[in-house]
Amino acid sequence: MPPKLAPTDWKTLKKIFEADGFVYERTVGSHMSFSKPGVLRPIVIPKYDEVPVFIIKGLMRTAGMSRDRYFELLCYS
């Protein structure tokens, strides 16, 4: 079983989702928008020093990313 999700900074999340194929679109205020072909909605990563777990779970759900895939990409970022 993968380890427990923990809050992380926005830079790490950016690297994880870019490694999964998401492409930066724009920044509005302190929120960065990324899109990927085949994913209906863009994901929005807030520029927080510590992004809470509930936001990370929401981003993963929107992206269609499994916990295993998240931790796989986390190890390489």
Buried (B, 14 or more C-beta within 10 A) or exposed (E): EEEEBEEBEBEEBBBBBBBBEBEEEEEEEEEBBBBBEEBEEBBBBBBBEEBBEEBBEEBBEBBEBEBEBBEBBBEEB
